[in-house]
Amino acid sequence: MNPDRDWKIILVVFFVINIILSSFLFITFRDLSNESAFDIVSTSTPSQILDEKALEKVLEIYSSKEERMKTLLKVAPTSTDPSL
């Protein structure tokens, strides 16, 4: 157990991590300053953004839930008293 050796290892690891991180950040900054990170690759076929059948199905589900909620709010629920 040599404290000098341990501190040297800690410092070397620290500086190696800092060099790697700094180089990665520099490359990222360079790409952003050239605006090459914002290049959009255009596709030849446009993708379908909205599936209308699935949307209709979801809307039907929520409308039935809304109707069910309205009926439950109008009619008071009946519950039996288990202590009787």
C-alpha positions in Angstrom: 0.0 0.0 0.0 1.9 2.9 -1.4 -0.1 6.2 -1.2 2.2 7.9 -3.7 1.5 5.2 -6.3 -2.2 5.3 -5.6 -2.3 9.1 -6.1 -0.3 8.8 -9.4 -2.8 6.2 -10.6 -5.8 8.4 -9.7 -4.2 11.4 -11.4 -3.4 9.5 -14.6 -6.9 8.1 -14.8 -8.3 11.6 -14.2 -6.2 13.2 -16.9 -6.9 10.4 -19.4 -10.7 10.7 -18.9 -10.4 14.5 -19.3 -8.5 14.2 -22.5 -11.0 11.7 -23.9 -13.9 13.9 -22.9 -12.3 17.1 -24.2 -11.6 15.5 -27.6 -15.2 14.2 -27.8 -16.6 17.7 -26.9 -14.3 19.4 -29.4 -15.4 17.1 -32.2 -19.1 17.7 -31.3 -18.5 21.5 -31.2 -16.8 21.4 -34.6 -19.7 19.5 -36.1 -22.2 21.9 -34.6 -20.3 25.0 -35.8 -20.2 23.6 -39.3 -23.9 22.7 -39.0 -23.2 19.2 -40.3 -25.0 17.8 -37.3 -28.2 19.4 -38.5 -28.1 17.8 -42.0 -31.3 15.9 -42.7 -31.2 12.9 -44.9 -34.2 13.0 -47.2 -36.0 9.8 -47.9 -37.4 9.1 -51.4 -40.7 7.8 -50.1 -42.6 9.9 -47.5 -43.6 7.9 -44.4 -47.2 7.7 -43.2 -47.5 10.2 -40.4 -51.0 9.3 -39.2 -52.9 6.1 -39.3 -56.5 7.2 -39.6 -58.0 3.8 -38.8 -56.1 3.6 -35.6 -57.0 7.1 -34.7 -60.7 6.4 -35.2 -60.4 3.3 -33.1 -58.8 5.3 -30.2 -61.4 8.0 -30.5 -64.2 5.4 -30.3 -62.6 3.9 -27.2 -62.4 7.3 -25.5 -66.0 8.3 -26.5 -67.3 5.0 -25.0 -65.4 5.7 -21.8 -66.8 9.2 -21.8 -70.4 7.9 -22.2 -69.7 5.3 -19.4 -68.4 8.1 -17.1 -71.5 10.2 -17.7 -73.9 7.4 -16.9 -72.0 6.6 -13.8 -72.1 10.2 -12.7 -75.9 10.4 -13.3 -76.8 7.2 -11.5 -75.7 6.8 -7.9 -73.8 3.5 -7.5 -75.5 0.9 -5.3 -73.4 -1.0 -2.9 -74.3 -3.6 -0.4 -73.3 -3.2 3.2 -71.2 -6.3 4.1 -71.8 -5.8 7.8 -75.5 -6.7 7.4 
